[in-house]
């Protein structure tokens, strides 16, 4: 039995069909260490729907920032606001291939600077949105 839905299977097959020499598809779940290692030296491209992500974020985004990986993010989203605040990547409203390539090129023009911003964002956001921060917020009210 295929572990993927028909839609996901179709997308995987489409990716495989590109013949892109540097494409690596992981067949199994990565260990946490191997997962985080994928961000090293990379750029995380997150062209999420503006309406779906206006006030929410992907966990992958937080993982990327914690790994000092700059992000290309969709404008007018929560993530875009964090990217601007920390200079942790590039925000774009042009989600076409050429728009994303331009955003990637901008990050590459000062990769180390954007990576420092991503690391700063990761530290700040992890301290605010970690499990321990959530538990502290829940139990902060002594009436609980």
C-alpha positions as CSV (number, residue, x, y, z in Angstrom):
1,X,0.0,0.0,0.0
2,X,1.3,3.4,-0.9
3,X,1.9,5.6,2.1
4,X,1.1,8.8,0.1
5,X,-2.2,10.1,-1.0
6,X,-2.8,10.1,-4.8
7,X,-2.2,13.9,-4.9
8,X,1.2,13.6,-3.1
9,X,2.1,10.6,-5.2
10,X,1.4,12.6,-8.3
11,X,3.6,15.5,-7.1
12,X,6.5,13.1,-6.2
13,X,6.3,11.4,-9.6
14,X,6.3,14.9,-11.2
15,X,9.4,15.8,-9.3
16,X,11.1,12.6,-10.2
17,X,10.2,13.2,-13.9
18,X,12.2,16.5,-14.0
19,X,15.5,14.7,-14.2
20,X,17.1,17.3,-12.0
21,X,20.5,15.9,-11.1
22,X,20.6,17.4,-7.6
23,X,17.2,16.2,-6.5
24,X,17.2,13.9,-3.5
25,X,13.9,12.4,-2.3
26,X,14.0,10.9,1.2
27,X,12.1,7.6,1.3
28,X,12.0,7.5,5.1
29,X,11.7,9.9,7.9
30,X,15.0,11.6,8.8
31,X,16.5,11.6,12.2
32,X,16.3,15.1,13.9
33,X,20.0,15.6,13.3
34,X,19.8,14.6,9.6
35,X,16.7,16.8,9.1
36,X,18.3,19.9,10.6
37,X,21.5,19.2,8.6
38,X,19.6,19.7,5.4
39,X,19.3,23.4,6.2
40,X,23.0,24.0,6.5
41,X,24.2,26.3,3.8
42,X,20.8,26.3,2.2
43,X,17.9,28.7,1.4
44,X,14.4,27.7,2.4
45,X,11.9,28.7,-0.2
46,X,8.4,29.0,1.4
47,X,5.9,30.4,-1.1
48,X,2.9,29.7,1.0
49,X,-0.5,31.1,0.3
50,X,-0.9,34.6,1.7
51,X,-4.5,34.0,2.8
52,X,-3.6,30.7,4.5
53,X,-0.5,32.0,6.2
54,X,-1.4,35.6,7.1
55,X,-1.3,34.8,10.8
56,X,0.3,31.4,11.1
57,X,3.6,29.8,10.3
58,X,5.0,26.5,9.1
59,X,7.1,24.5,11.6
60,X,9.6,24.1,8.8
61,X,10.2,27.9,8.8
62,X,11.0,27.9,12.5
63,X,13.3,24.9,12.0
64,X,15.1,26.7,9.1
65,X,15.6,29.9,11.2
66,X,16.9,27.9,14.2
67,X,19.4,26.3,11.8
68,X,20.5,29.8,10.5
69,X,19.0,29.1,7.1
70,X,17.6,32.2,5.3
71,X,14.1,32.1,3.9
72,X,12.3,33.3,0.8
73,X,8.8,34.1,2.1
74,X,5.5,35.3,0.7
75,X,4.7,38.9,1.4
76,X,1.9,39.8,3.9
77,X,2.3,36.8,6.1
78,X,3.4,36.3,9.7
79,X,6.7,34.8,8.4
80,X,7.3,37.8,6.2
81,X,7.0,40.1,9.2
82,X,9.6,38.0,11.0
83,X,11.9,38.0,8.0
84,X,11.7,41.8,7.7
85,X,12.3,42.2,11.5
86,X,15.4,40.1,11.7
87,X,16.7,40.5,8.0
88,X,16.5,36.7,7.9
89,X,15.7,36.4,4.2
90,X,13.8,38.0,1.4
91,X,10.0,38.7,1.2
92,X,8.3,38.7,-2.2
93,X,4.9,38.9,-3.6
94,X,6.1,37.5,-7.0
95,X,5.8,33.8,-6.5
96,X,6.6,33.0,-10.2
97,X,9.8,31.1,-11.0
98,X,11.5,34.3,-12.0
99,X,10.4,36.1,-8.8
100,X,11.6,33.3,-6.6
101,X,14.9,33.1,-8.5
102,X,15.4,36.9,-8.0
103,X,14.7,36.5,-4.2
104,X,17.3,33.6,-4.1
105,X,19.8,35.8,-5.9
106,X,19.3,38.6,-3.4
107,X,20.0,36.2,-0.5
108,X,23.1,34.8,-2.3
109,X,24.4,38.4,-2.7
110,X,24.9,38.5,1.1
111,X,24.3,35.0,2.3
112,X,26.3,35.3,5.5
113,X,24.4,38.5,6.5
114,X,21.0,36.8,5.9
115,X,22.2,33.6,7.7
116,X,23.1,35.8,10.8
117,X,19.7,37.3,10.7
118,X,18.1,33.9,10.4
119,X,20.1,32.7,13.4
120,X,19.0,35.7,15.4
121,X,15.4,35.1,14.4
122,X,15.7,31.5,15.3
123,X,17.0,32.2,18.8
124,X,14.3,34.9,19.5
125,X,11.4,33.0,18.1
126,X,12.5,29.7,19.7
127,X,12.5,31.5,23.1
128,X,9.0,32.8,22.4
129,X,7.4,29.7,20.7
130,X,9.1,26.7,22.3
131,X,7.3,24.1,24.3
132,X,8.8,25.4,27.5
133,X,7.6,29.0,26.6
134,X,4.1,27.6,26.0
135,X,4.1,25.8,29.3
136,X,5.3,28.9,31.1
137,X,2.5,30.9,29.5
138,X,-0.1,28.3,30.5
139,X,1.0,28.1,34.1
140,X,1.8,31.8,34.5
141,X,-1.7,32.4,35.8
142,X,-1.6,31.0,39.3
143,X,-5.4,30.4,39.2
144,X,-4.8,27.3,36.9
